[in-house]
Amino acid sequence: MPILRAHGMDDVSLPTICRSVVIAKLTYASSAWSGFASTSDLQRLEALIRRSDRCSFVPANLPTFADLCENADEKLSNAITSGCNHVLHYLLPSQSQGSQHYDLRQRPHNFALPSRTVHLTDKNYIQRMLYLNSY
């Protein structure tokens, strides 16, 4: 028989509800804001997840917050670059002309890398996606 906790929830449904409500709110639009978050902000979010894990509020196999954000970034990146129907596709730079004429190794994308002018632009999602996936 499952052990009942607060408000009559058992040990099975509590992690499911926590994952679908709390973790979903923490990672909502993380691709847009995680680049601008400070290290202390990210550590505080990691600490919240660790405390929730100690209280058995989250599933035991829940990845770290950094991994959750990285998965969200990768999923959005694949959606944007896979077709021109995505609403953010117009933000991507034009195709690189240098890689069109050579038979080189497979790259994650063939977009021209924009010049890095200001430190703040490195925190923008599109810039991060292009530079992190360029190697």
N, CA, C and O atoms as a GROMACS GRO file, in nm:
protein
  540
    1MET      N    1   0.084  -0.118   0.000
    1MET     CA    2   0.000   0.000   0.000
    1MET      C    3   0.089   0.125   0.000
    1MET      O    4   0.180   0.135   0.082
    2PRO      N    5   0.064   0.222  -0.092
    2PRO     CA    6   0.148   0.341  -0.101
    2PRO      C    7   0.131   0.430   0.022
    2PRO      O    8   0.023   0.437   0.082
    3ILE      N    9   0.238   0.498   0.056
    3ILE     CA   10   0.235   0.590   0.169
    3ILE      C   11   0.176   0.721   0.122
    3ILE      O   12   0.217   0.776   0.020
    4LEU      N   13   0.078   0.772   0.196
    4LEU     CA   14   0.014   0.898   0.161
    4LEU      C   15   0.091   1.014   0.222
    4LEU      O   16   0.136   1.007   0.337
    5ARG      N   17   0.106   1.119   0.144
    5ARG     CA   18   0.175   1.240   0.191
    5ARG      C   19   0.074   1.353   0.198
    5ARG      O   20  -0.046   1.330   0.212
    6ALA      N   21   0.123   1.473   0.187
    6ALA     CA   22   0.038   1.592   0.196
    6ALA      C   23  -0.072   1.588   0.091
    6ALA      O   24  -0.048   1.551  -0.024
    7HIS      N   25  -0.187   1.626   0.131
    7HIS     CA   26  -0.305   1.635   0.044
    7HIS      C   27  -0.342   1.502  -0.019
    7HIS      O   28  -0.405   1.500  -0.125
    8GLY      N   29  -0.306   1.392   0.042
    8GLY     CA   30  -0.347   1.261  -0.004
    8GLY      C   31  -0.270   1.207  -0.123
    8GLY      O   32  -0.315   1.110  -0.184
    9MET      N   33  -0.157   1.267  -0.160
    9MET     CA   34  -0.079   1.218  -0.274
    9MET      C   35   0.013   1.106  -0.228
    9MET      O   36   0.070   1.111  -0.119
   10ASP      N   37   0.026   1.007  -0.312
   10ASP     CA   38   0.115   0.896  -0.277
   10ASP      C   39   0.254   0.920  -0.335
   10ASP      O   40   0.277   1.019  -0.405
   11ASP      N   41   0.348   0.830  -0.304
   11ASP     CA   42   0.487   0.844  -0.346
   11ASP      C   43   0.506   0.834  -0.496
   11ASP      O   44   0.608   0.877  -0.549
   12VAL      N   45   0.409   0.778  -0.566
   12VAL     CA   46   0.422   0.762  -0.711
   12VAL      C   47   0.379   0.890  -0.784
   12VAL      O   48   0.444   0.931  -0.879
   13SER      N   49   0.270   0.951  -0.740
   13SER     CA   50   0.218   1.067  -0.812
   13SER      C   51   0.289   1.197  -0.778
   13SER      O   52   0.288   1.290  -0.858
   14LEU      N   53   0.350   1.206  -0.661
   14LEU     CA   54   0.417   1.330  -0.622
   14LEU      C   55   0.534   1.366  -0.715
   14LEU      O   56   0.541   1.481  -0.758
   15PRO      N   57   0.625   1.274  -0.750
   15PRO     CA   58   0.731   1.310  -0.846
   15PRO      C   59   0.677   1.346  -0.984
   15PRO      O   60   0.732   1.432  -1.052
   16THR      N   61   0.570   1.280  -1.025
   16THR     CA   62   0.511   1.312  -1.155
   16THR      C   63   0.456   1.454  -1.157
   16THR      O   64   0.476   1.528  -1.253
   17ILE      N   65   0.387   1.491  -1.051
   17ILE     CA   66   0.331   1.625  -1.043
   17ILE      C   67   0.442   1.729  -1.031
   17ILE      O   68   0.434   1.836  -1.093
   18CYS      N   69   0.544   1.699  -0.954
   18CYS     CA   70   0.656   1.793  -0.938
   18CYS      C   71   0.727   1.813  -1.071
   18CYS      O   72   0.763   1.926  -1.106
   19ARG      N   73   0.748   1.707  -1.145
   19ARG     CA   74   0.816   1.718  -1.275
   19ARG      C   75   0.731   1.797  -1.373
   19ARG      O   76   0.783   1.880  -1.448
   20SER      N   77   0.600   1.773  -1.373
   20SER     CA   78   0.515   1.839  -1.472
   20SER      C   79   0.479   1.982  -1.434
   20SER      O   80   0.437   2.059  -1.521
   21VAL      N   81   0.495   2.020  -1.308
   21VAL     CA   82   0.461   2.157  -1.268
   21VAL      C   83   0.587   2.237  -1.235
   21VAL      O   84   0.616   2.337  -1.301
   22VAL      N   85   0.661   2.195  -1.136
   22VAL     CA   86   0.775   2.274  -1.087
   22VAL      C   87   0.889   2.275  -1.188
   22VAL      O   88   0.938   2.382  -1.224
   23ILE      N   89   0.931   2.160  -1.233
   23ILE     CA   90   1.043   2.152  -1.327
   23ILE      C   91   1.006   2.218  -1.460
   23ILE      O   92   1.089   2.282  -1.524
   24ALA      N   93   0.881   2.201  -1.502
   24ALA     CA   94   0.837   2.265  -1.626
   24ALA      C   95   0.841   2.417  -1.614
   24ALA      O   96   0.878   2.485  -1.709
   25LYS      N   97   0.804   2.471  -1.498
   25LYS     CA   98   0.811   2.617  -1.479
   25LYS      C   99   0.955   2.666  -1.473
   25LYS      O  100   0.985   2.774  -1.522
   26LEU      N  101   1.044   2.587  -1.412
   26LEU     CA  102   1.184   2.628  -1.404
   26LEU      C  103   1.251   2.628  -1.542
   26LEU      O  104   1.334   2.715  -1.570
   27THR      N  105   1.216   2.534  -1.626
   27THR     CA  106   1.280   2.524  -1.757
   27THR      C  107   1.204   2.595  -1.868
   27THR      O  108   1.247   2.593  -1.983
   28TYR      N  109   1.091   2.658  -1.836
   28TYR     CA  110   1.013   2.726  -1.937
   28TYR      C  111   1.096   2.838  -2.000
   28TYR      O  112   1.147   2.924  -1.930
   29ALA      N  113   1.110   2.835  -2.128
   29ALA     CA  114   1.185   2.935  -2.206
   29ALA      C  115   1.329   2.947  -2.158
   29ALA      O  116   1.388   3.055  -2.167
   30SER      N  117   1.385   2.840  -2.106
   30SER     CA  118   1.522   2.845  -2.056
   30SER      C  119   1.622   2.877  -2.167
   30SER      O  120   1.730   2.929  -2.139
   31SER      N  121   1.589   2.846  -2.290
   31SER     CA  122   1.678   2.879  -2.400
   31SER      C  123   1.697   3.029  -2.412
   31SER      O  124   1.803   3.077  -2.452
   32ALA      N  125   1.594   3.104  -2.378
   32ALA     CA  126   1.601   3.249  -2.390
   32ALA      C  127   1.673   3.313  -2.272
   32ALA      O  128   1.748   3.408  -2.292
   33TRP      N  129   1.653   3.264  -2.151
   33TRP     CA  130   1.707   3.334  -2.034
   33TRP      C  131   1.830   3.269  -1.973
   33TRP      O  132   1.900   3.336  -1.898
   34SER      N  133   1.859   3.144  -2.001
   34SER     CA  134   1.970   3.078  -1.930
   34SER      C  135   2.105   3.137  -1.964
   34SER      O  136   2.196   3.132  -1.881
   35GLY      N  137   2.122   3.192  -2.082
   35GLY     CA  138   2.249   3.255  -2.116
   35GLY      C  139   2.275   3.381  -2.035
   35GLY      O  140   2.390   3.418  -2.013
   36PHE      N  141   2.170   3.448  -1.992
   36PHE     CA  142   2.182   3.571  -1.916
   36PHE      C  143   2.184   3.548  -1.765
   36PHE      O  144   2.210   3.641  -1.689
   37ALA      N  145   2.158   3.427  -1.721
   37ALA     CA  146   2.157   3.396  -1.578
   37ALA      C  147   2.300   3.390  -1.525
   37ALA      O  148   2.391   3.342  -1.592
   38SER      N  149   2.318   3.440  -1.405
   38SER     CA  150   2.451   3.436  -1.344
   38SER      C  151   2.478   3.295  -1.289
   38SER      O  152   2.387   3.213  -1.279
   39THR      N  153   2.601   3.271  -1.256
   39THR     CA  154   2.640   3.142  -1.200
   39THR      C  155   2.568   3.117  -1.068
   39THR      O  156   2.526   3.004  -1.041
   40SER      N  157   2.552   3.219  -0.987
   40SER     CA  158   2.483   3.202  -0.859
   40SER      C  159   2.335   3.171  -0.881
   40SER      O  160   2.276   3.093  -0.805
   41ASP      N  161   2.274   3.230  -0.983
   41ASP     CA  162   2.135   3.198  -1.014
   41ASP      C  163   2.120   3.050  -1.051
   41ASP      O  164   2.029   2.982  -1.004
   42LEU      N  165   2.210   3.003  -1.136
   42LEU     CA  166   2.204   2.863  -1.178
   42LEU      C  167   2.232   2.768  -1.063
   42LEU      O  168   2.173   2.661  -1.055
   43GLN      N  169   2.323   2.807  -0.972
   43GLN     CA  170   2.351   2.724  -0.855
   43GLN      C  171   2.231   2.716  -0.762
   43GLN      O  172   2.204   2.612  -0.703
   44ARG      N  173   2.159   2.826  -0.750
   44ARG     CA  174   2.038   2.825  -0.666
   44ARG      C  175   1.931   2.733  -0.724
   44ARG      O  176   1.860   2.666  -0.650
   45LEU      N  177   1.919   2.731  -0.856
   45LEU     CA  178   1.822   2.641  -0.919
   45LEU      C  179   1.865   2.495  -0.902
   45LEU      O  180   1.781   2.408  -0.878
   46GLU      N  181   1.994   2.468  -0.914
   46GLU     CA  182   2.046   2.333  -0.890
   46GLU      C  183   2.020   2.292  -0.745
   46GLU      O  184   1.984   2.177  -0.719
   47ALA      N  185   2.038   2.385  -0.651
   47ALA     CA  186   2.015   2.354  -0.510
   47ALA      C  187   1.868   2.323  -0.485
   47ALA      O  188   1.837   2.235  -0.404
   48LEU      N  189   1.779   2.393  -0.552
   48LEU     CA  190   1.636   2.365  -0.537
   48LEU      C  191   1.603   2.224  -0.584
   48LEU      O  192   1.525   2.153  -0.520
   49ILE      N  193   1.662   2.184  -0.694
   49ILE     CA  194   1.638   2.048  -0.745
   49ILE      C  195   1.698   1.944  -0.652
   49ILE      O  196   1.638   1.839  -0.629
   50ARG      N  197   1.817   1.971  -0.598
   50ARG     CA  198   1.877   1.876  -0.503
   50ARG      C  199   1.793   1.862  -0.376
   50ARG      O  200   1.775   1.751  -0.325
   51ARG      N  201   1.741   1.975  -0.326
   51ARG     CA  202   1.654   1.967  -0.207
   51ARG      C  203   1.528   1.889  -0.237
   51ARG      O  204   1.481   1.810  -0.155
   52SER      N  205   1.472   1.911  -0.355
   52SER     CA  206   1.352   1.837  -0.394
   52SER      C  207   1.381   1.689  -0.407
   52SER      O  208   1.296   1.605  -0.377
   53ASP      N  209   1.502   1.656  -0.453
   53ASP     CA  210   1.541   1.516  -0.465
   53ASP      C  211   1.555   1.451  -0.328
   53ASP      O  212   1.513   1.337  -0.308
   54ARG      N  213   1.614   1.524  -0.233
   54ARG     CA  214   1.628   1.469  -0.097
   54ARG      C  215   1.492   1.443  -0.032
   54ARG      O  216   1.478   1.351   0.048
   55CYS      N  217   1.394   1.524  -0.066
   55CYS     CA  218   1.259   1.507  -0.011
   55CYS      C  219   1.174   1.411  -0.094
   55CYS      O  220   1.056   1.391  -0.065
   56SER      N  221   1.233   1.352  -0.196
   56SER     CA  222   1.165   1.259  -0.288
   56SER      C  223   1.049   1.324  -0.362
   56SER      O  224   0.947   1.260  -0.388
   57PHE      N  225   1.066   1.453  -0.396
   57PHE     CA  226   0.964   1.523  -0.472
   57PHE      C  227   0.983   1.508  -0.621
   57PHE      O  228   0.887   1.520  -0.697
   58VAL      N  229   1.104   1.481  -0.664
   58VAL     CA  230   1.133   1.467  -0.807
   58VAL      C  231   1.170   1.322  -0.836
   58VAL      O  232   1.210   1.250  -0.745
   59PRO      N  233   1.156   1.279  -0.962
   59PRO     CA  234   1.197   1.142  -0.996
   59PRO      C  235   1.346   1.121  -0.969
   59PRO      O  236   1.425   1.214  -0.978
   60ALA      N  237   1.381   1.000  -0.935
   60ALA     CA  238   1.520   0.969  -0.899
   60ALA      C  239   1.615   0.987  -1.017
   60ALA      O  240   1.732   1.017  -0.996
   61ASN      N  241   1.567   0.970  -1.138
   61ASN     CA  242   1.655   0.978  -1.255
   61ASN      C  243   1.651   1.117  -1.321
   61ASN      O  244   1.686   1.129  -1.439
   62LEU      N  245   1.611   1.220  -1.249
   62LEU     CA  246   1.603   1.354  -1.305
   62LEU      C  247   1.743   1.408  -1.331
   62LEU      O  248   1.827   1.406  -1.242
   63PRO      N  249   1.770   1.457  -1.453
   63PRO     CA  250   1.902   1.514  -1.483
   63PRO      C  251   1.923   1.644  -1.406
   63PRO      O  252   1.830   1.697  -1.346
   64THR      N  253   2.045   1.694  -1.409
   64THR     CA  254   2.074   1.822  -1.345
   64THR      C  255   2.005   1.934  -1.422
   64THR      O  256   1.960   1.916  -1.535
   65PHE      N  257   1.996   2.051  -1.359
   65PHE     CA  258   1.931   2.164  -1.424
   65PHE      C  259   2.006   2.206  -1.549
   65PHE      O  260   1.945   2.242  -1.650
   66ALA      N  261   2.138   2.200  -1.545
   66ALA     CA  262   2.219   2.235  -1.663
   66ALA      C  263   2.188   2.139  -1.779
   66ALA      O  264   2.180   2.180  -1.894
   67ASP      N  265   2.172   2.010  -1.747
   67ASP     CA  266   2.138   1.912  -1.851
   67ASP      C  267   1.998   1.936  -1.906
   67ASP      O  268   1.974   1.919  -2.025
   68LEU      N  269   1.905   1.973  -1.819
   68LEU     CA  270   1.768   2.003  -1.865
   68LEU      C  271   1.769   2.122  -1.960
   68LEU      O  272   1.702   2.121  -2.063
   69CYS      N  273   1.845   2.226  -1.925
   69CYS     CA  274   1.855   2.344  -2.013
   69CYS      C  275   1.925   2.309  -2.144
   69CYS      O  276   1.885   2.356  -2.251
   70GLU      N  277   2.029   2.227  -2.137
   70GLU     CA  278   2.100   2.187  -2.258
   70GLU      C  279   2.011   2.104  -2.350
   70GLU      O  280   2.016   2.121  -2.472
   71ASN      N  281   1.929   2.017  -2.294
   71ASN     CA  282   1.836   1.939  -2.375
   71ASN      C  283   1.733   2.028  -2.440
   71ASN      O  284   1.698   2.008  -2.557
   72ALA      N  285   1.684   2.128  -2.367
   72ALA     CA  286   1.587   2.222  -2.424
   72ALA      C  287   1.650   2.303  -2.537
   72ALA      O  288   1.587   2.326  -2.640
   73ASP      N  289   1.775   2.346  -2.517
   73ASP     CA  290   1.847   2.420  -2.621
   73ASP      C  291   1.865   2.336  -2.747
   73ASP      O  292   1.845   2.383  -2.859
   74GLU      N  293   1.904   2.212  -2.727
   74GLU     CA  294   1.927   2.123  -2.841
   74GLU      C  295   1.798   2.094  -2.918
   74GLU      O  296   1.797   2.091  -3.041
   75LYS      N  297   1.690   2.075  -2.844
   75LYS     CA  298   1.561   2.049  -2.909
   75LYS      C  299   1.516   2.170  -2.990
   75LYS      O  300   1.468   2.156  -3.102
   76LEU      N  301   1.532   2.290  -2.933
   76LEU     CA  302   1.495   2.411  -3.006
   76LEU      C  303   1.586   2.433  -3.126
   76LEU      O  304   1.540   2.472  -3.233
   77SER      N  305   1.714   2.408  -3.109
   77SER     CA  306   1.809   2.423  -3.219
   77SER      C  307   1.774   2.332  -3.336
   77SER      O  308   1.776   2.375  -3.451
   78ASN      N  309   1.741   2.208  -3.306
   78ASN     CA  310   1.702   2.115  -3.413
   78ASN      C  311   1.574   2.160  -3.482
   78ASN      O  312   1.561   2.146  -3.603
   79ALA      N  313   1.481   2.214  -3.406
   79ALA     CA  314   1.355   2.260  -3.466
   79ALA      C  315   1.378   2.381  -3.555
   79ALA      O  316   1.317   2.392  -3.661
   80ILE      N  317   1.465   2.472  -3.514
   80ILE     CA  318   1.490   2.593  -3.592
   80ILE      C  319   1.565   2.562  -3.721
   80ILE      O  320   1.530   2.612  -3.827
   81THR      N  321   1.667   2.478  -3.711
   81THR     CA  322   1.752   2.454  -3.828
   81THR      C  323   1.696   2.348  -3.922
   81THR      O  324   1.740   2.341  -4.037
   82SER      N  325   1.601   2.268  -3.879
   82SER     CA  326   1.552   2.159  -3.965
   82SER      C  327   1.464   2.207  -4.079
   82SER      O  328   1.456   2.140  -4.182
   83GLY      N  329   1.399   2.318  -4.063
   83GLY     CA  330   1.314   2.364  -4.172
   83GLY      C  331   1.289   2.512  -4.163
   83GLY      O  332   1.307   2.574  -4.058
   84CYS      N  333   1.248   2.570  -4.274
   84CYS     CA  334   1.227   2.715  -4.278
   84CYS      C  335   1.089   2.754  -4.226
   84CYS      O  336   1.054   2.872  -4.231
   85ASN      N  337   1.011   2.660  -4.177
   85ASN     CA  338   0.878   2.691  -4.128
   85ASN      C  339   0.876   2.736  -3.982
   85ASN      O  340   0.772   2.782  -3.934
   86HIS      N  341   0.987   2.724  -3.913
   86HIS     CA  342   0.990   2.766  -3.772
   86HIS      C  343   0.990   2.918  -3.764
   86HIS      O  344   1.052   2.985  -3.848
   87VAL      N  345   0.923   2.972  -3.664
   87VAL     CA  346   0.908   3.116  -3.651
   87VAL      C  347   1.042   3.186  -3.624
   87VAL      O  348   1.054   3.305  -3.655
   88LEU      N  349   1.140   3.118  -3.570
   88LEU     CA  350   1.271   3.178  -3.542
   88LEU      C  351   1.373   3.155  -3.653
   88LEU      O  352   1.487   3.199  -3.641
   89HIS      N  353   1.335   3.087  -3.759
   89HIS     CA  354   1.430   3.054  -3.865
   89HIS      C  355   1.487   3.179  -3.932
   89HIS      O  356   1.602   3.178  -3.977
   90TYR      N  357   1.410   3.285  -3.940
   90TYR     CA  358   1.458   3.406  -4.007
   90TYR      C  359   1.572   3.474  -3.930
   90TYR      O  360   1.642   3.558  -3.987
   91LEU      N  361   1.591   3.439  -3.802
   91LEU     CA  362   1.700   3.497  -3.723
   91LEU      C  363   1.835   3.436  -3.755
   91LEU      O  364   1.939   3.492  -3.718
   92LEU      N  365   1.835   3.323  -3.822
   92LEU     CA  366   1.961   3.256  -3.854
   92LEU      C  367   2.034   3.332  -3.964
   92LEU      O  368   1.970   3.389  -4.053
   93PRO      N  369   2.168   3.332  -3.961
   93PRO     CA  370   2.242   3.397  -4.069
   93PRO      C  371   2.233   3.316  -4.197
   93PRO      O  372   2.180   3.205  -4.198
   94SER      N  373   2.284   3.373  -4.304
   94SER     CA  374   2.280   3.304  -4.433
   94SER      C  375   2.372   3.182  -4.430
   94SER      O  376   2.455   3.167  -4.341
   95GLN      N  377   2.357   3.097  -4.529
   95GLN     CA  378   2.440   2.977  -4.541
   95GLN      C  379   2.585   3.018  -4.567
   95GLN      O  380   2.611   3.116  -4.636
   96SER      N  381   2.677   2.944  -4.510
   96SER     CA  382   2.819   2.969  -4.530
   96SER      C  383   2.857   2.930  -4.672
   96SER      O  384   2.820   2.823  -4.720
   97GLN      N  385   2.930   3.017  -4.740
   97GLN     CA  386   2.972   2.988  -4.877
   97GLN      C  387   3.097   2.901  -4.882
   97GLN      O  388   3.117   2.828  -4.978
   98GLY      N  389   3.180   2.907  -4.778
   98GLY     CA  390   3.305   2.832  -4.777
   98GLY      C  391   3.284   2.682  -4.769
   98GLY      O  392   3.360   2.607  -4.829
   99SER      N  393   3.185   2.638  -4.699
   99SER     CA  394   3.166   2.494  -4.680
   99SER      C  395   3.086   2.430  -4.793
   99SER      O  396   3.065   2.309  -4.792
  100GLN      N  397   3.042   2.509  -4.889
  100GLN     CA  398   2.961   2.455  -4.998
  100GLN      C  399   3.045   2.384  -5.104
  100GLN      O  400   2.994   2.300  -5.178
  101HIS      N  401   3.174   2.417  -5.112
  101HIS     CA  402   3.257   2.367  -5.221
  101HIS      C  403   3.352   2.255  -5.180
  101HIS      O  404   3.427   2.205  -5.264
  102TYR      N  405   3.350   2.216  -5.056
  102TYR     CA  406   3.442   2.116  -5.008
  102TYR      C  407   3.366   1.998  -4.949
  102TYR      O  408   3.255   2.013  -4.897
  103ASP      N  409   3.426   1.882  -4.958
  103ASP     CA  410   3.367   1.763  -4.898
  103ASP      C  411   3.437   1.739  -4.764
  103ASP      O  412   3.526   1.654  -4.752
  104LEU      N  413   3.395   1.814  -4.663
  104LEU     CA  414   3.455   1.807  -4.531
  104LEU      C  415   3.371   1.719  -4.439
  104LEU      O  416   3.271   1.660  -4.481
  105ARG      N  417   3.412   1.711  -4.315
  105ARG     CA  418   3.336   1.633  -4.217
  105ARG      C  419   3.197   1.692  -4.199
  105ARG      O  420   3.173   1.810  -4.228
  106GLN      N  421   3.106   1.610  -4.153
  106GLN     CA  422   2.969   1.653  -4.128
  106GLN      C  423   2.967   1.755  -4.015
  106GLN      O  424   3.027   1.732  -3.910
  107ARG      N  425   2.900   1.867  -4.035
  107ARG     CA  426   2.889   1.971  -3.934
  107ARG      C  427   2.745   1.981  -3.887
  107ARG      O  428   2.653   1.945  -3.961
  108PRO      N  429   2.724   2.030  -3.765
  108PRO     CA  430   2.587   2.044  -3.715
  108PRO      C  431   2.504   2.144  -3.795
  108PRO      O  432   2.382   2.128  -3.808
  109HIS      N  433   2.569   2.247  -3.850
  109HIS     CA  434   2.497   2.343  -3.935
  109HIS      C  435   2.594   2.402  -4.036
  109HIS      O  436   2.715   2.395  -4.017
  110ASN      N  437   2.541   2.460  -4.141
  110ASN     CA  438   2.622   2.522  -4.246
  110ASN      C  439   2.601   2.672  -4.251
  110ASN      O  440   2.616   2.733  -4.357
  111PHE      N  441   2.566   2.732  -4.138
  111PHE     CA  442   2.541   2.875  -4.134
  111PHE      C  443   2.672   2.950  -4.113
  111PHE      O  444   2.764   2.901  -4.048
  112ALA      N  445   2.678   3.070  -4.168
  112ALA     CA  446   2.794   3.156  -4.148
  112ALA      C  447   2.793   3.204  -4.004
  112ALA      O  448   2.689   3.244  -3.951
  113LEU      N  449   2.909   3.199  -3.942
  113LEU     CA  450   2.919   3.244  -3.803
  113LEU      C  451   2.930   3.396  -3.800
  113LEU      O  452   3.019   3.452  -3.864
  114PRO      N  453   2.841   3.463  -3.727
  114PRO     CA  454   2.850   3.609  -3.719
  114PRO      C  455   2.971   3.650  -3.636
  114PRO      O  456   3.021   3.573  -3.554
  115SER      N  457   3.017   3.773  -3.658
  115SER     CA  458   3.133   3.820  -3.582
  115SER      C  459   3.093   3.846  -3.438
  115SER      O  460   2.981   3.888  -3.409
  116ARG      N  461   3.185   3.820  -3.349
  116ARG     CA  462   3.161   3.841  -3.207
  116ARG      C  463   3.206   3.983  -3.173
  116ARG      O  464   3.325   4.012  -3.169
  117THR      N  465   3.110   4.069  -3.150
  117THR     CA  466   3.143   4.209  -3.127
  117THR      C  467   3.136   4.247  -2.980
  117THR      O  468   3.226   4.316  -2.929
  118VAL      N  469   3.034   4.205  -2.912
  118VAL     CA  470   3.012   4.244  -2.773
  118VAL      C  471   2.993   4.119  -2.689
  118VAL      O  472   2.937   4.020  -2.736
  119HIS      N  473   3.039   4.124  -2.565
  119HIS     CA  474   3.025   4.010  -2.474
  119HIS      C  475   2.878   3.973  -2.454
  119HIS      O  476   2.846   3.856  -2.434
  120LEU      N  477   2.790   4.071  -2.458
  120LEU     CA  478   2.648   4.046  -2.434
  120LEU      C  479   2.586   3.962  -2.545
  120LEU      O  480   2.491   3.887  -2.520
  121THR      N  481   2.636   3.972  -2.667
  121THR     CA  482   2.579   3.893  -2.776
  121THR      C  483   2.610   3.744  -2.760
  121THR      O  484   2.539   3.661  -2.816
  122ASP      N  485   2.715   3.710  -2.685
  122ASP     CA  486   2.746   3.569  -2.660
  122ASP      C  487   2.640   3.501  -2.575
  122ASP      O  488   2.631   3.378  -2.574
  123LYS      N  489   2.560   3.578  -2.505
  123LYS     CA  490   2.456   3.522  -2.419
  123LYS      C  491   2.324   3.502  -2.493
  123LYS      O  492   2.234   3.435  -2.442
  124ASN      N  493   2.312   3.559  -2.610
  124ASN     CA  494   2.194   3.544  -2.692
  124ASN      C  495   2.183   3.399  -2.739
  124ASN      O  496   2.284   3.337  -2.771
  125TYR      N  497   2.061   3.345  -2.745
  125TYR     CA  498   2.044   3.203  -2.778
  125TYR      C  499   2.095   3.170  -2.918
  125TYR      O  500   2.166   3.071  -2.935
  126ILE      N  501   2.062   3.250  -3.016
  126ILE     CA  502   2.101   3.220  -3.153
  126ILE      C  503   2.254   3.218  -3.164
  126ILE      O  504   2.310   3.129  -3.228
  127GLN      N  505   2.320   3.315  -3.102
  127GLN     CA  506   2.466   3.318  -3.105
  127GLN      C  507   2.524   3.196  -3.035
  127GLN      O  508   2.616   3.132  -3.087
  128ARG      N  509   2.470   3.162  -2.917
  128ARG     CA  510   2.520   3.046  -2.844
  128ARG      C  511   2.501   2.919  -2.925
  128ARG      O  512   2.591   2.835  -2.932
  129MET      N  513   2.385   2.905  -2.988
  129MET     CA  514   2.356   2.786  -3.067
  129MET      C  515   2.455   2.772  -3.183
  129MET      O  516   2.506   2.663  -3.207
  130LEU      N  517   2.481   2.880  -3.252
  130LEU     CA  518   2.570   2.873  -3.368
  130LEU      C  519   2.714   2.844  -3.329
  130LEU      O  520   2.781   2.765  -3.394
  131TYR      N  521   2.762   2.908  -3.222
  131TYR     CA  522   2.902   2.888  -3.184
  131TYR      C  523   2.923   2.756  -3.111
  131TYR      O  524   3.027   2.693  -3.131
  132LEU      N  525   2.830   2.714  -3.029
  132LEU     CA  526   2.847   2.586  -2.959
  132LEU      C  527   2.835   2.467  -3.053
  132LEU      O  528   2.899   2.364  -3.032
  133ASN      N  529   2.754   2.480  -3.155
  133ASN     CA  530   2.734   2.370  -3.249
  133ASN      C  531   2.822   2.380  -3.372
  133ASN      O  532   2.801   2.307  -3.468
  134SER      N  533   2.920   2.470  -3.370
  134SER     CA  534   3.002   2.487  -3.490
  134SER      C  535   3.123   2.394  -3.491
  134SER      O  536   3.192   2.384  -3.593
  135TYR      N  537   3.150   2.326  -3.382
  135TYR     CA  538   3.269   2.240  -3.376
  135TYR      C  539   3.233   2.095  -3.369
  135TYR      O  540   3.321   2.010  -3.363
   0.00000   0.00000   0.00000
